[in-house]
Amino acid sequence: MDAYALYDRLPPRLQDAAASVRGRQLARTRYGPETQRLVEEAHAREAWTADEWETWRCARLELVLHRARTQVPWYRDHWDRRQRAGDRASSTDLANWPILAKAEVRANPSAFVADDRPIRQLVADHTSGTTGTPLTLWFDRDGVRAWYALFEARIRNWHGVDRTDEVGMLGGQMVVPAARAKPPYWVVNRAMHQLYLSTHHLRTDRAAAYATALRTHDTRYLLGYTSALVTLARAGADAGVSFAPVRVSITNAEPCADADRAVIEAAFGAPVRVTYGMAEVVAAAVECPHGTLHDFPEVGWLELDPASQPVAGEPDGTGDVLATGLVNDAMPLIRYQVGDRLTLPAPHSCPCGRRLPALASVTGRTDDLLLAPDGRRIGRLDHVFKAELPVLEAQIVQETLHHIRVLVVPAPGWGPEVAAEIADRTRTRIGDVEVTVETVASIPRSATGKFRAVISHLPT
């Protein structure tokens, strides 16, 4: 019996205990005696001038490029081959570096880990983002703590909360068994002050239970997928249930349309603040109290892909972004194809007083929502592919209310048992539906060349 199956069999009290043990492990990794200093330094940098940022970022970029050239096998081999072929391009100029596709990293992730960072000493993360493409990432402890200090300083502190405040989380983790038909539909991670609410059990007739849990745990703020927050808000409205007000609702992983913002704010009596980022930690931004989406200049060096094509109606300086990470020394990603379109950060005079540049727009991550037979609206389904499955790419297509197609570009090791596992995971999250898993040579792209992880053919 694997750990997840054992966890599912535990009574709720022991599930809370298991979550809290895991929470203590995560907290020790993410935070240390240097955290408060790193938070204060992050706040101090918010007053830097453009020239000060340019000096700091250029020095940091130079270090990252040197480390990649000399310590990272994939990049070292790339530059050695070029030099043997007579190419005299300088590796100190970012424009001379190759554009890096996610598929290249997925194919051999350990080749992107620096020689002076043994994998056994690193923190692993597994993600599939919005592409349905499993990806393994490694971070050293310093990189992890640097990122979470930025998260604390800007995503929490800007909005009047910190990591000691109780948070209601709504993410993609299966925190309680899918078959559970009565509360609790959540798990309590006391070590990290989290009430992690299941997004897979949200229904109108359960809204009162969710509201009681949030109130009982004295929830100060919410953090989660836009679609999950909207679903919970609408469930409460439909059931005539009121939620205790929170300080702020922070969205991640998905866009937040104006209509969604209005629904969430009305339900929880607090402003919504949008974040932008990805598991690779090569770009990040957060909305300040004045509505400006401020870039984190310490996280990534952003540029537009030279092959990016303009789209009518987008602001100037918008296109497919390439990001060079400035945080993770263990696994530097250079000119990495993030998979989003955005407007490059620009100086901005914001009433909040912070001098961080701003992102005028972020597009991409506009996957359709699926509709479950019981009326639930389901946003991201990347957890279907989270484990190390032999899948290069995948796309979920809702043909009808009761029929889901999953298109898969298979990798070596694919077989009927993997297809059955994907179908079972899909049904676990959506419900009693027919799931057809089809292998294909490639996943079709949109007219603008964008990948869509989820498509719904249901009438809107």
MOVEN-V824124 format. One record per helix or strand of 2 or more residues. SS is the DSSP state (H for helix, E for strand). FROM is the first residue (numbers start at 1). LEN is the number of residues. If there is no record, write none. Layout:
((SS & FROM & LEN) (SS & FROM & LEN))
//
This chain:
((H & 3 & 7) (H & 12 & 19) (H & 35 & 11) (H & 50 & 22) (H & 73 & 12) (H & 94 & 3) (H & 102 & 6) (H & 109 & 4) (H & 119 & 3) (E & 123 & 5) (E & 135 & 5) (H & 141 & 19) (E & 167 & 4) (E & 186 & 4) (H & 190 & 3) (E & 194 & 4) (H & 204 & 13) (E & 221 & 5) (H & 226 & 14) (E & 248 & 5) (H & 258 & 11) (E & 271 & 7) (E & 284 & 4) (E & 293 & 3) (E & 300 & 5) (E & 318 & 8) (E & 336 & 8) (E & 362 & 2) (E & 370 & 2) (E & 377 & 2) (H & 382 & 4) (E & 391 & 10) (E & 403 & 8) (H & 416 & 15) (E & 434 & 6) (E & 454 & 3))
//
